[in-house]
Amino acid sequence: MSTITELPPTPSEPGLPVDELAATGMPGVIDQVALARLYGEPLFAMPQDLYIPPDALQVFLEAFEGPLDLLLYLIRKQNFNILDIPMAAVTRQYLVYVDEIRATNLELAAEYLLMAAMLIEIKSRMLLPPKKVADGQEPEDPRAELVRRLLEYEQIKLAAHKLNEIPQFGRDFLRAQVYVEQALQPRFPDVSVVDLQEAWRDIVKRAKLVQHHVISREELSVREHMSIVIRKLQGQKFVEFENLFDPTRGMPVLVVTFIALLELSKEGLIDVTQAEAYAPIYVRLAYTPA
């Protein structure tokens, strides 16, 4: 327990009792540190009993998604059989929850009050004698419609819970991918060896269609045909690969011309380009800056 002591009198102010010290705003306890503050007042000792003010705790039913959610919670919490609901116990517990929010949120309580009235009606119908029905048929249970709604709601709630477990990526949004071209100059795809082979096969195939059966011996110079190719390319921006060959001169000339093209490309004197895959192949003189 804390000790209450009086402050010694000072020359400017005579000794005052504890009550008068409290009135002047001066602390009456000077040998202890307050453990806590209750309503702004220091608390120097733990209380002997636990007192909770009425407005300290509140129940907010916004956590439930509606009257059916609250009703299903009460049934599942106490392991009641949903096909045989004890209406008296459930209705009593339901009304306790509804009374908690009537004083603070009447608009929210209106929907729950409607369900409470339905529960009371069902309980009243169960107290009345069952209506007479045709022979061989059981009387209708007043709880049947409520049970059907509860089962449907529970199925939808479980399905929503499973959907919520699915990752949001790929379900609610996709990652955006944007390709930004950084180069200012157009870049043509490189001509592969396979493309050259296909172009060469096409030229050889057409050369066979116009070839003559003339046997002759001719000495051909690769350097000479390299000069011929360069002359054909001079003054031209692009020349198609096929236009550099003359099928009428026979297979030997085609072979030497093709070797000349390969030598010029190897020495960096010509550029072999292609606009896109499977597009025609073009040849031009290599650009050499001044």
Buried (B, 14 or more C-beta within 10 A) or exposed (E): EEEEEEBEEEEEEEEBEBEEBEEEEEEBBEEEEBEEEEEEEEEBEEEEEEEEEEEEEEEEBEEBEEBBBBBBBBBEEEEBEBEEBEBEEBBEBBBEBBEBBEEEBEEBBEEBBEBBEBBBEBBEBEEEEEEEEEEEEEEEBBBEEBBEBBEEBBEEEEEEEEEEEEEEEEEEEEEEEEEEEEEEEEEBEEBEEEBBEEBBEEBBEBBEEEEEEEEEEEEBEBEEBBEBBBEEBEEEEBBEBBEBBEBEBBEEBBBBBBBBBBBBBEEEBBBBBBEEEEEEBBBBBEEEEE
